[in-house]
């Protein structure tokens, strides 16, 4: 009976040792899990910051697109007005040329 009791006690000690080992491994796993959770929280924070930055970039990009559209429209208007000015200048130069001819013709006539 003593042998049986000794075997039971030894078995119990081994079980306790195994349980202690398992507890240590569980503690290590808990630490790793805590570390992973902290890393995940950091990643979430960084992703949130990136989203804010992307939103700011998109807002600026939309402003740039609007300004570009405005500038393209302005360029078209300026080109049209410049074409009008060029045509007016050609007409004015033509008229001055004709008037110059008429003035010279009048100057040649005897009075």
Beta strands, then each sheet from edge to edge (+ up, - down):
end
